[in-house]
Amino acid sequence: MTDSRFSALWKKIETLRVAPLPRSLFLAKKWAVYVLLVFSVVLGALSLAYGVYGAQQADMFVVVQEDPLVVFSGLGLLWLLVFGVFVAAALWSCEQTERGYRVPLLLWTLGNLTATGLLALLFLAVGLPGTLDPLVERHLPAMGSAELARGVWDREERGRVRGIIRALDPDLQVEDPHGRLWTVQITPDTRISAPLDLQRPVGIQGDILPDFHIRAGVILPPRRLFDPRGEGNPGMPHPAPRR
Amino acid sequence: MPPPNPAYHTKEGFETLVATYSTQLFHFLRRLCSCSDEQAEDLLQETFITAWKYIHSYDATFSIKAWLYRIARQRAISSFRRFHPSKVLGLEDAEDMLEVAADLDIPADADRQLLAEQVRACLGELSVDMRTVLLLRYSEELSYDEIADVLRKPPGTVATLIHRAKSALVATIRRTYPHLEHD
């Protein structure tokens, strides 16, 4: 009976040309959730560590807020995306794998978040965000390359110039990294948070006006010491000829 | 994932698998679906063809028996759309029915054959999940862990489901055969 049953079965398998699906397919399905787990933990830890690092460097958010915020929120959003995919994959895995119910989704999720926190602490302990920061600034500028080349971000209320104070009287003049002199208009609404001394580096946010004028909304110390020739400041392009 | 038993994805290994489990699965399918032998044979073929196709997904750390029963159950449930099974199970399952009856809270002095037929008839009235757990537990004698693997439910849930299924079966028997009520 069994022999004839197997013969009939095998004949049908051959007729239908049914072949076992490749093992790699099932391996990929099984390991996808683990790969996503590692990916989301590392990304989450990086963004968390970088966020904490940024919070510790208070001026980082105040003076050049676009750079770290864009990087931080970019990393954070990417982490959220990967984390979401991970949760979905874990949910799928819980339902699809053998005895998947033995590893509840909540455990996967909490394990992921715990691992993320611990790894972020480790990153902070070894100073990884501080090491990464210059690389981030170099490779992920908040401004587009065209704006970066000009040294300004020409958006109303959010224009930005950084440079060194070259004159105080009759107008405040700041030399940007490309050697261009900017005339800074100070109004009663201008918030001045940095001493206005000659040769002092400052960052200015405000309205960009024609002919290298800027109406300052806020004048702040720059994030780090600034070399007008662009040396030692890998984020800046080679200086343009002086006007 | 540990490597699957290498024998299973060869023709010879698969033949061993079929030889070992085909009879049990055939009876399980026939009882679960209350279908004819021919229909059960078709379902059995479908079960093994599916098993052959997905043989590499089998994780050798778990019971191959539970894996096969899971496939068989899935095939049985999908077959309900094709044919409408009778709610009266096959007459040759009297011993299995008595196995079920022995664990129920009904008078022990009831006529064995009559009781078996009554249990059989009432079992057909239960939902597929309840019928499945009772058959797997009492007829196929699978452990709670194996049933959990078949149903993809935690063993605790399986225990609850078996308890509910037994209660439902007793209620159905007493409603259908009031003379079996306790004095």
HADDOCK unambig.tbl for C-alpha pairs under 7 A between the chains (distance, minus, plus):
assign (segid A and resid 2 and name CA) (segid B and resid 19 and name CA) 5.73 0.50 0.50
assign (segid A and resid 6 and name CA) (segid B and resid 15 and name CA) 6.49 0.50 0.50
assign (segid A and resid 6 and name CA) (segid B and resid 18 and name CA) 6.69 0.50 0.50
assign (segid A and resid 9 and name CA) (segid B and resid 45 and name CA) 6.04 0.50 0.50
assign (segid A and resid 13 and name CA) (segid B and resid 49 and name CA) 6.56 0.50 0.50
assign (segid A and resid 18 and name CA) (segid B and resid 53 and name CA) 6.39 0.50 0.50
assign (segid A and resid 19 and name CA) (segid B and resid 53 and name CA) 5.65 0.50 0.50
assign (segid A and resid 20 and name CA) (segid B and resid 52 and name CA) 5.77 0.50 0.50
assign (segid A and resid 20 and name CA) (segid B and resid 53 and name CA) 4.03 0.50 0.50
assign (segid A and resid 20 and name CA) (segid B and resid 54 and name CA) 5.78 0.50 0.50
assign (segid A and resid 20 and name CA) (segid B and resid 55 and name CA) 6.17 0.50 0.50
assign (segid A and resid 20 and name CA) (segid B and resid 56 and name CA) 6.91 0.50 0.50
assign (segid A and resid 21 and name CA) (segid B and resid 53 and name CA) 5.73 0.50 0.50
assign (segid A and resid 21 and name CA) (segid B and resid 54 and name CA) 5.97 0.50 0.50
assign (segid A and resid 21 and name CA) (segid B and resid 56 and name CA) 6.90 0.50 0.50
assign (segid A and resid 22 and name CA) (segid B and resid 56 and name CA) 6.88 0.50 0.50
assign (segid A and resid 23 and name CA) (segid B and resid 56 and name CA) 5.06 0.50 0.50
assign (segid A and resid 23 and name CA) (segid B and resid 57 and name CA) 6.88 0.50 0.50
assign (segid A and resid 26 and name CA) (segid B and resid 57 and name CA) 5.67 0.50 0.50
assign (segid A and resid 98 and name CA) (segid B and resid 149 and name CA) 6.98 0.50 0.50
assign (segid A and resid 99 and name CA) (segid B and resid 149 and name CA) 6.07 0.50 0.50
assign (segid A and resid 99 and name CA) (segid B and resid 152 and name CA) 6.49 0.50 0.50
assign (segid A and resid 101 and name CA) (segid B and resid 153 and name CA) 6.76 0.50 0.50
assign (segid A and resid 101 and name CA) (segid B and resid 154 and name CA) 6.44 0.50 0.50
